[in-house]
């Protein structure tokens, strides 16, 4: 009996920015011939219905939204599949300081992931930044690192990452994954 063939591009969003990134990733995978389901991460979404997972979340206070973490916890309890993660928030990595800050953010986020779930790659994308409600210290930090409000999403970088994921889907398993690829 053949297992699932579709790849899940699942997301948890707070204001829609992450949904836009997920839809762009899904479109890139579909353009490469990968069968994709793109939808919000909800309790009824079953990890074992998919051949691979591309899971993302908005980042709030350097953590993923609960729906995304809960999906990863359910996924960790299933037969492992190829898994990629993306986070939306923070600053675009346009200089060494921002790259270092982004790396720190990804490391902190991953500490909230369940153990035993190998993630092939975890990429941080900038999102739509709204500065209303940010306190004086936050606004000061934001200005010091060169932040500005508005849509910071780098569509070309998102497209490149989707291509990397597509290539990874055909490359076969990595250590800790079953010897079955989503698309061989």
N, C-alpha and C positions, 0 to 999 in steps of 0.2 A: 504494500500500500504506500502510495506517495504522500509525503507530508505537505504542509502548506508551501506555497510558492510566493505569496505576496510579501512585500516588505512594508512594515509599519513605519510611517513618519508620524509620530505622535507628539503632541505638544500640550503644555500648560501655559496659558497666557493670562495676564492680568488686564491688559488694555488693548490687545490685538497685535502688538508689534511682533510677538513670537509666532503668532499664527501666520503672519505674512512671511516670515523667514521659513517656517515649516512648509508652506505652500510652494515657495520658491525651490526648496530642496526637493520636494516631491516632483515638481515639474522637471527639474534636472534629471532625476532618476528615471522618470517616465520617458524623457527624450532619449535616454540611453537604452530604452527597451526593458526597463525593470518594472514589473507589475507592482503598483504601490497603492496603499490605502493611507490617506492623510486625514487624521481626525484628532479631536481633543482627547487627552488621556482622562478617561472616566472609569469609575469602578466596574462597569460592565465590559470594558475592553479586556479581552483575554490574550495574554502574551503568547500562549501556545497556538494561537490561530495564525501566526506569522512565521515566515522563514528567517527573518532578521528584523532588528529593531533599530530605528534612528529616532532617538527620543530627545526632546528639548524642553526647556522651561525658561520662563522669565526669571531673572535673578532679583530677589528682594533681600536686602541685608545680607548679601553674600551667601544666599541659600536658594535652592530650588523651591518652587511652590509645592505644597503637599501632594497634589494630584500626581505630579511627576515622580516624586520620591516613592509614593505608594505603588505606582506602576512598576518601578524598578524592583521594589521588594517582592511583588508578585512574580516578576520575570526571573528573579534570582532563584525562586522556588521551582522553576520549570527546567526542562532540558535546555541547556544553553544554546543560544543562537548568536550569530554575529551581532554585535551591538556597537553603535556609535552614539555619542551624546553631543548636544550643542546647548549652549547657554546664551541668552539674549539679555544684555544689560551692560553697564559699564562703558568703558571707553574703547574706541577703535585703537588697535595696537600700532599707532603711527610713529612711535619713537621708542627708544630703549626703556624709558621710565614707564610708559604705558604698557609695553610688552611685559615688563616685570610685574606691574600691578595686575595685569590680566592673568599671568601665570599664578600669582598668589591667590587670586580669586578662584580660578579653576581648581587649584589644590584644596582650597577650603570647601568648595562645593562638593568635590569628590569624597571628602571625609563623611559626607552625609549619605553616600551611596551604600547599598548593602554589600557586605563582603561576599566574595565568591562570584561576583558578576564581572567578568573581564570586559572592559570597554576598549575597543580598538583605538578610538581617538575621541577626545573631548575638545570641542572648539568653542571659543568665546567670540560672539559677534556683538557689535554695538547695536543698540536698539533705538527707539524713539525716546528722547530725553525730555522730560517735563520738570522744570525747576520749581513749580509751585509747591509749597509745603516743605521745601528743604530749608533747614535752619541755617543760621549765619555761618556756622562752622562748615557745614556741608557745601554751601555756596562758595565759600572761600577756597576750600579744597578743590572744588570743581573748576574754579577759575585758574588756580595755580597749575593744574595739570592740563590746562588748555581746553577744557570742556565747553561746549556750547549747547543750548537747548535746540530741539528739533530732531528730525529724522537723521540718525547717524548710520543707518544700515548701509553696508557696503555690498551691493548686489553682486558685483564681480567676484568678491571674495566668497560670497555664499555659493555662487555658481561653481567656482573652483573646488570648494569643499564637496559639493554634491558630486562633481566628477570624480574626486578622490574616493568618496564612498562607493560610487558605482564601480570603480575599478576594484575596490576592496571586496565587493560582493562576488566578483568573478575570480578572485585570487585564491580562494580556499580558506580553510580555517587557520586561526592563529593558535598559539599554545593555550590550552585550557578550554578550547571549543571542540565540539564534536567534529568528526571527520565528514561533515556534510556541509556543502556551501549552498547558499540560497540559489545561485545560478551558475551551474557548471555546464 
